[in-house]
Amino acid sequence: MSVSTQAWCIALCCVLVPSNAMAGNDPQFMFQWGSNGAGEGQFSGPHGIEVDAEGNVYVVDTGNNRIQKFTSDGVFLLEWGSAGAAPGQFNHPHGIGIGPLGNVYVAETGNYRVQKFTSDGVFLTTWGSFGNGSGQFRHTHGLAVDSNGNVFVADRDQNRVQKFTSGGTFLMAWGTTGTGNGEFNGTNGVAIDSQNNVFVGDSSPRIQKFTNDGVFITSWGSAGAGDGQFNFPRGLSTDEFGNVYAADRNLHRMQRFTGDGKFITKWGSFGTEEGQFNFPYAIRASGDGFVYVADSSNHRVQKFRVIPCPWDLDNDNTVSTADLLSLFALWGTNPGAPPDFNDDGIVNTADLLILFANWGPCE
């Protein structure tokens, strides 16, 4: 692409690409799967959920001390784990994250450790023990992995976040008890955006945003049931548009914000019907406009569409030439949002193929 052509495309892109993140569409219930039990596709109080680059869904089946893996349509693929303290066994697993190479990390509350697996559940390594020192834990909750493979663990009872390499080497920790900036009253969920900023849910209750090295940026939230307020922000997630999602466990609802804390929308209420929740513990956004919720006490996973057509970059309800030009305008860059549809850090042929696969009117 010539310099003049590229400049023309960039200028055109600025006109063609309004923010999908602020679209006024309410989240749409798609389907659900799961029931109370220990069989394939059944759950006992799922506390964590994650989605890989291929769209597969991993559910932390806490009460059954195992991980279950499904397709994006809820079709069971495999499981691993059992009760115990040996490698590959679990004692009350909570947080889960997936690294850039597809490896799966699981934080266990009862064994005070993190375990690392392949995407098929093959044990790789583990680290952690009970204690107050670096690399030790008192109550592991949320877990997230950044684009460099670093692992962040919410050490709830010590009011801190610990950061490790992908192999478990301790790098740093931040946080003390309190309600000031960078202080915590119980660290819960952890999420990381495409710029590697770190979001931490705090029982104060609020969400705090930090740089990758724990430098405070901003916070939002207070106690209450209004928009932008929380009772217990347990699970956090981000999407490719920079939105932040919070599973507000005790209010049985989801909330969605911009990356700097501006309220966008909410959905959910207490109950067992579609779109209702009973102590939801975790939420995860996929790269295609969907989110998945671990609806813990209903022993199920619910899937919602929150961004109607993420490939429709100009919001005209059709994936067309205008969207193709927008993609080419950012070719080879890392915009931290679409058109990097597969979230691999660069706009390239893979994203072009995804756009073509969704060509035509949005459904």
C-alpha positions as CSV (number, residue, x, y, z in Angstrom):
1,M,0.0,0.0,0.0
2,S,1.5,3.4,-1.0
3,V,1.9,6.2,1.5
4,S,-0.7,8.3,-0.3
5,T,-3.2,5.5,-0.4
6,Q,-2.6,4.6,3.2
7,A,-3.1,8.2,4.3
8,W,-6.4,8.4,2.3
9,C,-7.6,5.2,3.9
10,I,-6.7,6.4,7.4
11,A,-8.6,9.6,6.8
12,L,-11.6,7.7,5.4
13,C,-11.4,5.3,8.4
14,C,-11.8,8.2,10.8
15,V,-15.2,9.0,9.2
16,L,-16.3,5.4,8.8
17,V,-15.6,4.0,12.3
18,P,-17.7,5.4,15.1
19,S,-17.5,3.6,18.4
20,N,-19.3,0.3,18.6
21,A,-18.6,0.4,22.3
22,M,-21.3,3.0,22.9
23,A,-23.9,1.5,20.7
24,G,-27.3,1.6,22.4
25,N,-28.3,-2.0,21.9
26,D,-29.4,-3.9,25.0
27,P,-27.7,-7.2,25.6
28,Q,-29.6,-10.1,24.0
29,F,-29.9,-13.5,25.6
30,M,-28.7,-16.2,23.2
31,F,-28.9,-19.6,25.1
32,Q,-27.7,-21.4,28.2
33,W,-26.4,-24.8,29.2
34,G,-25.8,-26.7,32.4
35,S,-27.7,-28.0,35.4
36,N,-26.8,-29.1,38.9
37,G,-24.7,-32.3,38.9
38,A,-21.4,-34.0,38.2
39,G,-21.9,-35.3,34.7
40,E,-20.6,-33.9,31.5
41,G,-22.0,-30.4,31.0
42,Q,-23.3,-30.2,34.5
43,F,-22.0,-28.0,37.2
44,S,-21.8,-27.5,41.0
45,G,-21.4,-23.7,41.6
46,P,-19.1,-22.6,38.7
47,H,-16.9,-19.7,39.9
48,G,-14.8,-18.9,36.8
49,I,-15.1,-18.8,33.0
50,E,-12.7,-18.0,30.2
51,V,-12.7,-18.0,26.4
52,D,-9.8,-18.9,24.1
53,A,-8.8,-17.5,20.8
54,E,-10.8,-20.2,19.0
55,G,-13.9,-19.4,20.9
56,N,-13.8,-22.4,23.2
57,V,-15.3,-21.8,26.7
58,Y,-13.6,-23.1,29.8
59,V,-15.7,-23.3,33.0
60,V,-14.3,-23.6,36.5
61,D,-16.6,-26.2,38.0
62,T,-15.7,-25.3,41.6
63,G,-17.9,-27.7,43.5
64,N,-16.8,-30.6,41.3
65,N,-13.1,-29.6,41.5
66,R,-12.6,-29.7,37.7
67,I,-12.4,-27.7,34.5
68,Q,-14.8,-28.3,31.7
69,K,-14.2,-27.2,28.1
70,F,-17.0,-26.5,25.6
71,T,-17.5,-25.1,22.1
72,S,-18.9,-21.6,21.9
73,D,-22.3,-23.3,21.4
74,G,-22.0,-25.2,24.7
75,V,-21.1,-28.6,23.3
76,F,-19.0,-30.5,25.8
77,L,-15.4,-31.2,24.6
78,L,-13.4,-32.5,27.6
79,E,-12.7,-32.1,31.3
80,W,-9.9,-32.5,33.8
81,G,-9.3,-32.4,37.5
82,S,-10.6,-34.1,40.7
83,A,-10.5,-33.3,44.4
84,G,-7.0,-33.4,45.9
85,A,-3.6,-31.6,46.1
86,A,-1.6,-33.5,43.5
87,P,-0.7,-31.9,40.2
88,G,-3.8,-31.7,38.1
89,Q,-6.1,-32.0,41.1
90,F,-8.0,-29.1,42.7
91,N,-9.3,-27.8,46.0
92,H,-11.9,-25.2,45.4
93,P,-10.6,-23.7,42.1
94,H,-11.7,-20.0,41.5
95,G,-9.9,-17.9,38.9
96,I,-8.9,-18.9,35.4
97,G,-7.0,-17.2,32.6
98,I,-5.6,-18.1,29.2
99,G,-2.1,-16.9,28.0
100,P,-1.1,-15.8,24.5
101,L,0.1,-19.3,23.7
102,G,-3.2,-20.9,24.7
103,N,-2.1,-22.3,28.1
104,V,-4.6,-22.3,30.9
105,Y,-3.9,-21.0,34.4
106,V,-6.2,-21.9,37.4
107,A,-6.0,-20.3,40.9
108,E,-7.1,-22.6,43.7
109,T,-8.4,-21.2,47.0
110,G,-8.0,-24.5,49.0
111,N,-4.5,-25.4,47.8
112,Y,-3.2,-21.8,47.8
113,R,-1.6,-22.1,44.4
114,V,-1.8,-21.6,40.7
115,Q,-1.6,-24.5,38.2
116,K,-0.7,-24.2,34.5
117,F,-2.0,-26.6,31.8
118,T,-2.2,-27.0,28.1
119,S,-5.5,-26.2,26.4
120,D,-6.3,-29.9,26.6
121,G,-5.7,-30.1,30.4
122,V,-2.1,-31.6,30.4
123,F,-0.4,-30.4,33.6
124,L,2.7,-28.2,33.0
125,T,3.7,-26.6,36.3
126,T,2.4,-25.1,39.6
127,W,3.5,-22.5,42.1
128,G,2.3,-21.0,45.4
129,S,1.8,-22.0,49.1
130,F,0.0,-20.7,52.1
131,G,1.6,-17.6,53.6
132,N,2.2,-13.9,53.5
133,G,5.4,-13.8,51.5
134,S,6.0,-13.2,47.8
135,G,4.4,-15.9,45.7
136,Q,2.4,-17.1,48.7
137,F,-1.4,-16.8,49.0
138,R,-4.1,-16.7,51.7
139,H,-7.2,-16.7,49.4
140,T,-6.8,-16.7,45.7
141,H,-9.7,-15.3,43.8
142,G,-9.5,-13.7,40.3
143,L,-6.7,-14.5,37.8
144,A,-5.9,-12.8,34.4
145,V,-3.0,-13.1,31.9
146,D,-1.6,-10.2,29.9
147,S,-0.4,-10.2,26.3
148,N,3.1,-11.0,27.4
149,G,2.1,-14.0,29.3
150,N,2.4,-12.5,32.8
151,V,-0.1,-13.8,35.3
152,F,-2.0,-11.6,37.8
153,V,-3.6,-13.1,40.9
154,A,-6.0,-11.5,43.3
155,D,-4.7,-12.5,46.7
156,R,-8.0,-11.6,48.4
157,D,-7.3,-12.0,52.1
158,Q,-4.0,-10.1,51.8
159,N,-5.6,-7.2,49.9
160,R,-3.1,-7.3,47.1
161,V,-2.5,-8.3,43.5
162,Q,0.6,-10.5,42.7
163,K,2.2,-10.6,39.3
164,F,4.2,-13.5,38.0
165,T,5.9,-14.6,34.8
166,S,4.2,-17.3,32.7
167,G,6.3,-19.9,34.5
168,G,5.5,-18.7,38.0
169,T,8.4,-16.5,38.9
170,F,7.3,-13.8,41.2
171,L,7.7,-10.3,39.7
172,M,5.9,-7.9,42.0
173,A,2.9,-7.2,44.2
174,W,0.8,-4.1,45.1
175,G,-1.9,-3.2,47.5
176,T,-2.5,-2.8,51.2
177,T,-5.6,-2.7,53.4
178,G,-7.7,0.4,53.0
179,T,-10.0,2.4,50.8
180,G,-7.5,4.8,49.2
181,N,-6.1,4.7,45.8
182,G,-4.2,1.4,45.3
183,E,-5.6,0.0,48.5
184,F,-8.1,-2.8,48.8
185,N,-10.8,-4.2,51.0
186,G,-10.7,-7.7,49.5
187,T,-9.4,-8.2,45.9
188,N,-11.9,-10.1,43.8
189,G,-11.9,-10.2,40.0
190,V,-9.0,-9.2,37.8
191,A,-9.1,-8.3,34.1
192,I,-6.6,-6.9,31.6
193,D,-7.4,-4.9,28.5
194,S,-5.6,-4.8,25.1
195,Q,-3.2,-2.1,26.4
196,N,-2.3,-4.4,29.4
197,N,-4.0,-2.1,31.9
198,V,-5.1,-4.1,35.0
199,F,-8.6,-3.8,36.5
200,V,-9.3,-5.0,40.0
201,G,-12.7,-5.5,41.7
202,D,-12.6,-4.4,45.3
203,S,-15.2,-5.2,48.0
204,S,-15.2,-1.5,49.0
205,P,-17.1,-1.9,46.6
206,R,-15.5,-0.4,43.5
207,I,-13.3,-1.1,40.4
208,Q,-9.7,0.2,40.3
209,K,-7.6,0.6,37.1
210,F,-3.8,0.3,37.1
211,T,-0.9,0.2,34.7
212,N,0.7,-3.2,34.1
213,D,3.1,-2.4,37.0
214,G,0.5,-1.5,39.5
215,V,0.4,2.3,39.2
216,F,-3.0,3.6,40.0
217,I,-4.9,5.3,37.1
218,T,-8.5,5.7,38.2
219,S,-11.4,4.1,40.1
220,W,-15.2,4.1,40.0
221,G,-18.1,2.7,42.0
222,S,-19.7,2.9,45.4
223,A,-22.1,0.9,47.6
224,G,-25.6,0.7,46.3
225,A,-27.9,-0.6,43.6
226,G,-27.9,2.3,41.1
227,D,-26.1,2.5,37.8
228,G,-22.3,2.2,38.4
229,Q,-22.8,1.1,42.0
230,F,-22.0,-2.3,43.4
231,N,-22.6,-4.7,46.2
232,F,-19.9,-7.3,45.4
233,P,-18.1,-6.9,42.0
234,R,-16.9,-10.5,41.9
235,G,-16.0,-11.1,38.2
236,L,-14.4,-8.7,35.7
237,S,-13.7,-8.9,32.0
238,T,-12.7,-6.6,29.1
239,D,-13.5,-6.7,25.4
240,E,-11.7,-5.6,22.3
241,F,-13.5,-2.3,22.3
242,G,-12.1,-1.4,25.7
243,N,-15.3,-2.0,27.6
244,V,-15.2,-3.4,31.2
245,Y,-17.8,-5.9,32.4
246,A,-18.6,-6.6,36.0
247,A,-20.5,-9.5,37.5
248,D,-22.2,-7.8,40.5
249,R,-22.7,-11.0,42.4
250,N,-25.0,-10.0,45.3
251,L,-27.2,-7.8,43.0
252,H,-27.6,-10.6,40.5
253,R,-26.7,-8.5,37.5
254,M,-24.1,-7.5,34.9
255,Q,-22.8,-4.0,34.3
256,R,-20.8,-2.7,31.4
257,F,-18.6,0.4,31.4
258,T,-16.1,2.2,29.2
259,G,-12.4,1.7,30.1
260,D,-12.4,4.8,32.3
261,G,-15.5,3.9,34.2
262,K,-18.4,5.5,32.3
263,F,-21.6,3.5,32.8
264,I,-23.0,2.0,29.5
265,T,-25.7,-0.5,30.4
266,K,-26.8,-3.2,32.8
267,W,-28.9,-6.4,32.7
268,G,-30.1,-9.1,34.9
269,S,-32.1,-9.7,38.1
270,F,-32.6,-12.4,40.7
271,G,-34.2,-15.6,39.3
272,T,-33.9,-18.7,37.2
273,E,-35.4,-17.5,33.9
274,E,-33.4,-16.6,30.8
275,G,-31.3,-13.5,31.5
276,Q,-31.8,-13.8,35.3
277,F,-29.0,-14.8,37.7
278,N,-28.5,-16.4,41.1
279,F,-25.1,-15.2,42.5
280,P,-23.2,-14.9,39.2
281,Y,-19.5,-15.2,39.9
282,A,-17.8,-14.6,36.6
283,I,-18.2,-13.0,33.2
284,R,-16.0,-13.3,30.1
285,A,-16.2,-11.4,26.8
286,S,-15.2,-13.2,23.6
287,G,-13.8,-11.5,20.5
288,D,-17.1,-11.6,18.5
289,G,-19.5,-9.5,20.5
290,F,-20.6,-12.2,23.0
291,V,-20.2,-12.5,26.7
292,Y,-20.5,-15.7,28.9
293,V,-21.7,-15.6,32.5
294,A,-21.0,-18.3,35.1
295,D,-24.4,-18.2,36.9
296,S,-23.1,-20.0,40.0
297,S,-26.1,-20.9,42.1
298,N,-28.2,-21.7,39.0
299,H,-25.4,-24.1,38.0
300,R,-25.3,-22.9,34.4
301,V,-23.6,-20.8,31.8
302,Q,-25.5,-18.1,30.0
303,K,-24.4,-16.5,26.7
304,F,-25.4,-13.0,25.6
305,R,-24.8,-10.9,22.5
306,V,-23.7,-7.4,23.7
307,I,-22.3,-6.0,20.5
308,P,-24.7,-6.9,17.6
309,C,-22.2,-7.0,14.7
310,P,-18.6,-6.3,15.6
311,W,-17.5,-6.7,12.0
312,D,-19.8,-3.8,11.0
313,L,-17.3,-1.0,11.6
314,D,-19.4,1.8,10.3
315,N,-22.6,0.7,12.1
316,D,-24.7,0.6,8.9
317,N,-25.9,-3.0,9.7
318,T,-24.0,-4.5,6.8
319,V,-20.5,-5.8,6.5
320,S,-19.4,-4.3,3.2
321,T,-16.7,-2.5,1.3
322,A,-16.7,0.4,3.7
323,D,-15.7,-2.0,6.5
324,L,-13.1,-3.5,4.2
325,L,-11.5,-0.1,3.6
326,S,-11.5,0.6,7.4
327,L,-9.6,-2.7,7.9
328,F,-7.0,-1.9,5.3
329,A,-6.5,1.6,6.8
330,L,-5.2,-0.1,9.9
331,W,-3.4,-2.9,8.2
332,G,-0.3,-4.1,10.1
333,T,-1.1,-2.0,13.2
334,N,-2.4,-3.0,16.7
335,P,-5.3,-0.7,17.4
336,G,-6.4,-2.5,20.5
337,A,-9.9,-3.0,19.1
338,P,-11.5,-4.1,15.8
339,P,-10.5,-4.6,13.1
340,D,-8.1,-6.8,15.1
341,F,-11.0,-9.3,15.3
342,N,-9.1,-12.3,16.6
343,D,-7.2,-10.1,19.2
344,D,-3.8,-11.4,18.2
345,G,-2.2,-8.0,18.4
346,I,-2.1,-7.1,14.7
347,V,-4.5,-6.4,11.8
348,N,-3.6,-8.9,9.2
349,T,-4.9,-11.6,6.9
350,A,-6.6,-13.5,9.7
351,D,-8.8,-10.5,10.4
352,L,-9.5,-10.0,6.7
353,L,-10.8,-13.6,6.5
354,I,-13.0,-13.1,9.5
355,L,-14.5,-10.0,7.9
356,F,-15.2,-11.9,4.6
357,A,-16.7,-14.8,6.6
358,N,-19.3,-12.4,7.9
359,W,-19.9,-10.4,4.7
360,G,-23.4,-9.2,4.1
361,P,-26.3,-8.0,6.3
362,C,-25.9,-8.4,10.0
363,E,-28.2,-11.0,11.4
